[in-house]
Amino acid sequence: MFVEMAPDNPDADVQVLIWSPLDGSIRVLYPEDGVYSLDHPDFYVSPEGRVIVGADYLGGEASIVLRLGVSLEIRMPDGQVHTIGLPREGYR
């Protein structure tokens, strides 16, 4: 997941959350180079294949989200990687 804010407030405080169907917990994700990633993604996928994420703006003043995107990388047993969703690059 990535969040790109308006240039006048690029460091706006956006909190990204993900829910785990295994124990009902909610985890706060922290960005690395503007991208939010998971160490153990299988912990956050329901038996039906659902992934539930949320984004919350914690700033005091209004701000504009330019782009919000989610992509899912699936690594197959043979090592191939399949990506579902919008890539961060190339969309403006």
C-alpha positions in Angstrom: 0.0 0.0 0.0 1.2 3.5 -0.7 -0.1 7.0 0.2 1.0 10.1 -1.6 -0.1 13.4 0.0 -0.4 16.8 -1.7 2.9 18.7 -2.1 1.9 21.4 0.4 1.7 18.7 3.2 3.8 15.7 2.0 4.6 14.6 5.6 0.9 14.5 6.7 0.4 12.0 9.5 -1.4 9.0 7.9 -1.8 5.8 9.8 -2.3 2.6 7.9 -3.9 -0.4 9.7 -4.4 -4.0 8.7 -6.7 -6.6 10.4 -5.8 -10.2 11.1 -8.6 -12.7 10.8 -6.5 -15.3 12.7 -6.7 -13.5 16.1 -8.8 -10.4 15.4 -5.9 -8.0 16.0 -5.2 -4.8 14.2 -1.6 -3.8 13.4 -0.3 -0.4 12.6 2.0 -0.5 9.5 4.9 1.9 9.2 6.2 3.0 5.8 9.6 2.3 4.3 10.4 4.7 1.5 6.7 5.5 1.4 5.6 1.9 1.0 3.8 -0.2 3.6 4.8 -3.8 3.7 4.2 -6.9 5.7 6.6 -9.4 7.1 4.2 -12.3 7.4 1.3 -11.6 4.9 -0.3 -15.0 5.4 -1.3 -13.8 8.9 -3.5 -11.1 7.3 -5.3 -13.1 4.6 -8.7 -14.7 5.5 -9.6 -18.2 4.4 -11.7 -16.6 1.6 -8.7 -14.6 0.4 -9.7 -11.2 1.9 -7.2 -8.6 3.1 -8.7 -5.7 5.1 -6.7 -2.5 5.4 -7.6 1.0 6.4 -6.0 4.4 6.3 -6.6 7.2 8.9 -5.5 10.8 8.6 -4.3 12.0 12.0 -3.5 15.6 11.1 -5.2 18.6 12.5 -5.6 20.5 9.2 -7.3 19.3 6.1 -4.9 17.7 3.5 -5.3 16.2 0.1 -4.5 12.6 -0.7 -3.1 12.6 -4.3 -2.9 8.8 -4.7 -3.7 5.8 -2.5 -2.8 2.4 -3.9 -2.8 -1.2 -2.9 -0.9 -4.0 -4.6 -0.5 -7.6 -3.6 2.5 -9.7 -4.5 2.0 -13.4 -4.5 5.1 -15.6 -4.5 4.4 -19.0 -6.0 6.0 -22.2 -4.8 8.2 -22.2 -7.9 9.5 -18.7 -7.1 7.4 -16.8 -9.6 6.0 -13.5 -8.4 2.5 -12.3 -9.5 1.4 -8.8 -8.7 -2.3 -7.7 -8.4 -3.2 -4.1 -8.1 -1.7 -0.7 -9.1 2.1 -0.3 -9.2 3.4 2.7 -7.3 5.3 4.0 -10.3 3.7 5.2 -13.5 0.3 6.5 -12.2 -0.1 10.2 -11.8 
